[in-house]
Amino acid sequence: MTTTGILLLAILILGFLITFQIAKASEYVSVLKGEKKAFEQNNRINAFLMVVFLVLGLIGVWWCNKMLYPKTLMVQPSASDHGENIDIMLKITIAITGVVFLITQVLLFWFAYKYQHSEKRQAFYYPHNNKLEVIWTTVPAITLCVLVGFGLFYWFRMTGEAPQDAMQVEITGKQFGWIYRYPGKDNKFGKKYYRNIDEAAGNQLGLLWTDTTIVKKDKNGNVAGTAKLTADPDGFDDLIDNSAMYLVKGKAVKLIINSRDVIHDVGLSHFRLKMDAVPGTPTTMWFTPLYTTEEMKKITNNPKFEYEISCDQMCGNGHYSMKGIIKVVTPEEFILWRAKQTPAYVAAFPPQQPAAKPAADSATATGAKDTLKTVVSSHK
């Protein structure tokens, strides 16, 4: 056992002993004072402590909100159109549950004080009331159904069909990073085959750059046949990047989400969105960025601000480091950035340069030039 474990165990044992001794001391005091008198005194103390706990608890809630709220993302505007609706829904939910929390907690502790034990008052037995039960069952049920209904409505909107002119970006999770792919000038993604993934050859996603033969085997491991996958030219101009995902302000974007190994989760906290990345099962969502990265730096008063992509699903030992960056830029900046990119296929198979002329040929050419100069000079 580690030193920390031993220390925690010692603290637990000490706490138990202290609680036990306090209980024994209270028992001895009760015997000395008389059980009835001790009960009445403890009842008054406990009732008063209920009110104290209520007041201190409400002050604590207010203080925590005052101290921690500025550190949340709620003080920043949502960076997507869908996120604005989600923010409204969240604020309504917090307002409703906050009012219910305040009312129930005040009543709970106030009743404990007001109706403490007294020999002058007899408890009223009130076992059943159909009207009250219908009210406190129906009202919360309707309220929750409305909140869930809005949640489902917004969910189907962001996971539904994106606008026809939306740009498409494929994001693939791997342990422990993100791969971003953009279609080329044909605006089509090339096909992939997972067994073609080869980091060393620059094929991070397994694109079909060449013809591929699939060997089919039976349950005993014997070859049962073969199939051929033809190279897909649509993938020759696809752009692949690992540094950041570039989006355009005011331009709807459809994210096609994949995983190369285990389940990940694309968390876009600034856009108020998230979606699982499941191996072999692409998922999608779409949104429209509202502010460029430079604009958010001014809004947050943080010159180092960057839109972040987090993995919101535990995916291994390096889960904590699986962080990506989104650059939201203007249309002109995106065109300039795209023009500087090299397709992954070209990077993996660079075009061959014309071979340099042999040294002998160069020497011959130089000699010929010198001879020509001599001939020209002799005729002047």
N, C-alpha and C positions, 0 to 999 in steps of 0.2 A: 504493500500500500504506500502511496506517495505521501509526502509531508502534508500536502493540501488535504488529502483524504483523511489523514489522522487528525488534523486540526478541526475539520468539519465534524468528525465523529465526536471529538472531545466537546465541541460547542453544543451538539445535540444532547449529549449525556448531561452536561452541566445545566442546560435549560430544563431538562426533565427533572433533575434534582431540585432546582430552584422552585419549579412549579409544585412539586410534591411537598416541599417544606412549607410553602405558602398555604397550601390546602390544609396541612396538618395544623399550622398555627391558627388558621381561621376556625378549625374545628375545636381547638382548645379554648379559644376566645368565646365561642358559642356556649361551651359547657360552663365557663366561668360566669358569663353574663346571664345566661338563661337562653334557651333555644328560641323562644318567642321574641324576646327583645332583640336578639341578634338578627333574626329573620327580618323584622321590621326595619332595623337600621340598614341592613344590606339592601333591602328593597328600595329604600329611599335613595341610597347612594347609587345603585344601578340605574334607577330612573333618571337621576340627575346626569349621570355619565352618558346616557343615551342622547340627551339634549346637547351636551358638550360635544359628543362625537358627531352629531348632525351638523352643528355650526362649524366645527373644525374641518369636517369632510367637505362641506360646500365651499369653504374658503380654499381648501386644498385643490378642489376641482377648478375653481376660478384661477388660482395661482398657476397651476400646471398649464391651463389653456393660455394664459398670458405669456408664460415663459416659453412654451414649446410650439405654439401655433405659428410664430414667425419663422420657425425652422422647417415647416412643412411646405409641400408644393402648392398648397391651397392659396398661399399669398401671391403666387404667380398665375397669370392667365394660362389656360390650356393652349397648347400649341397646335391643336387640330380642331376641325369643325365638330367631329363626333365627341371630342373631349369636352367641349363646352356644354353639350347636353348632359354628359355624364357628371360634370361638376354640379350642374343644377340639380340633378337627381340626387347626388350625394348630399348636397346642402339641405334639400327637403327631408331626406331620410334622417339626417343628424338633428334637424329641428324637431321633427315629430318624436323621435326616440328621446331627445333631450328633454322635452316638455314632460313626457311620460315618466322619465327617470326622476325629474325634479319633484313632481307631484307625489309619486309613490314613495320616494325616500323620505320626504318631509312627513307624510302621513304615517309611515312605518315607525319612525323614531318619536314623533309627537304622541302617537297613540300609546307607545310604550311608557312615556312619561305621564300622560294625562290619566291613563287607566291603570296605574300601578295598584298593587294590592292595598285594600283598605277594608277594615271591618265595618265601616259605615256604608259600604256599597256592595251590592250583590250582583254578580255577573248575570247578564241576560243571555239566555240560551236561544240562539237564532240559527237553526239548522239548515233552512232551505228557503230559496226565493227564486222562482222560475224566471221572473222578469229580469232580475239582476244578472242571472247566469246567461240569459240570452244576450243581454247588452254587452257584458264583458267578454263574451265569446264572439259575437257577430262583428262588433266594431273593430277589434284588432284583426280579425280574419279579412274583412273587407279592405282595411288599410294595407295589410301586407299583400293582398292580391293586386291592389293598384300599384304598389311599389314594384312588385315582381313583374307585373305587366309592362311597366315602363322599361324595366331592365331588359326584358326579352325583346321589346320593340327596338331598343338601341342596339342590342346584340345582333339581331337579324339585319339591321341596317349596315353595320360595319363589316359583317361577314357575307353580305349579299353581293349582288352584281355591282361591280365598279362602273363608273361612267365609261363610255366607249373610247373617249380620248385620254383615259388615264394612262400614265406611264407605268411600266411594270418593272419590278425589281425582285429578284429571287434572293432570299437570305437563307443560308444553310448553316446550322449549328454543328460544331464538332468539339470534341474535348481538346482545348478549352478556348474557343474563339469562334468568330463568325466569318463566313465567306459571302461576298455580295456579287451577283451576276446581273448584267444588263444586256438586253438584246442588241444586236448590231443594227445596221441601217435597214435591214429587212424587217425589223421590229418583231422577230421571231426567235424564240429560244431553241437552241439545238437539243437533240435528244441525249439522254444519259444512260449509262449502264454501270451499276455500282462496282462491278469487277474491273472496270477500266480506271478506277481511281489510282493514281500514281503520283504522289507528291514529287518524287525525284524528276519525273518527266514533265512536271508543270501542269498535270491534269488533275486538279484538286477535286473535281466533281464527277469525273468519269465520262466526259463528253465523247461522243462517237466521232472521233476525228479520222479513224481508219476503220476498215471492215473488221468485224469481230466475230469469231466463231464461238458459239456456246456449246459446250459438251454437256449433254444430258445423261444423268446416271440414275439407275434404279436404286431401290432401297438397300441392295447388297453392295452398292458401289461400282457395279459394272456399267460400262458405257452402253446407254440405251439409244443414243442417236445424237445428232448435232443439228444446230440451227445457226443461221448466219444473220448478223446484224450489219446492215449496210451503213457506211459512213454518212453522216447527216451534214450536208453543206450549210444548213442553217446555223450550225454551231461554230463555223469558222470565223465569224466576226463578233462572237459574243465577248463582252468585256467582263473580266473577273478581277476583283479587288479585295484585299484583306484589311486595308487601312481604315476606311470609313465608307459609309453609305451616303451618297449624294442625292438629295431631293430638291425639288423646285418649289419655292413659295407660291401658293395659289394654284398649284397643279395637283390634281388628284393622283394618288399613287396606289397601286395594288401590290401588296406584298405577297409573294408566293413562298411559303415557309416550309423548309425541309430540315431533316437531321441526317447526319452522316453516320451516327453511331447509336447514342442513347437518346432518351427523351430530354429535350431542352424546352425552354419557354422564352419567347421573345417579349421582353418587358419594356414598354415604351412609356415610362412614368410621366414624362413631360407632355406626352400626347394623350395620356389617360387610357392607354390601350395595352393589351397583352394577348398572346396566342401561343398555344403549345406547338412545338416542333417535334413531330413524331416520325421516326424512321419508316420509310416506305409509304407514308400517307401524307401527301402535301396538304397543308391548310392555308387559308387565305384570309386576308382582311384588307380594307382600304380606308384611306382618310386623305384629307387635304391639309398640308402644313399651312399655318397662318402667319408665322413669323420666321424670318431668316435667323441664322445663328448670330449675326451681328446685331440684329434688332433685339434679340433676347439678352445679349450682353448688356445693352442699355437698360432694358426693362428690369433685369435682375441686379443691375449695378455691379456686375461681376465680369471683369474683362477676360477671365479665363473660362467663362461658361461654355459648355458643350452639351448638345443633346446626347443622352446616353442610351445604350441598349444594354439591358441587364438580362441575365439568365435567371428566371424566376422559378426554376425547377432544379432541385438538388441533382447534380449530374456527375459527381465524383469529387476527388480530392482537390482539384483545381477549380471547383465551382465558383469560389469567391473572386477569381481573377478573370472570369468570362465576361468581359466588358467590351462593348463596341461603341462607336461614335457615329452620329448622324450629322452631316453637314447640310443645312438647309440654305440654299443660295438662290440668287435671282436667275431668271432664264438665261440671261447673257453670260453669267458666270458658269452656269451648267454647260452651255454650249462650248465655252472655252475649255473647261475641264475635260469634257468628253473628247474634244479634238486632240488633246494631248495623250489620250489613252491608247495603248496597243492591244489589239485582240489577243486573247490567251493563246490561240492557235499560232499566231505569228510569233509570239514570244517563245513558244515551245519549238516551232519549226521556222526559224528565221530564214528569209530568202537568201539564196547563195549569191555572193558577190562575184563579179567577173574576175577571173584569175589574172594575177599580175603577169606582165610579159617577162620572159626569161631574161636574165642578166645579159646573155650573149646578144640577144636581139637589141637590147638597149644600147650596148656598146657599138653594135653595127650601125644603129641609127645615128648615134652621136658621131661616129666616124664619117658617115655619109654626109652629115651636115657640115662637118669641117672641110671635107673635100669640096662640097658645093661652094663654100665661102672662098676657098682658094681659087677655084675656077673662075668665080665671079670677079675676084680681085685682079686676076691676071689679064682679064679682058677689059679692064677699065683703062 
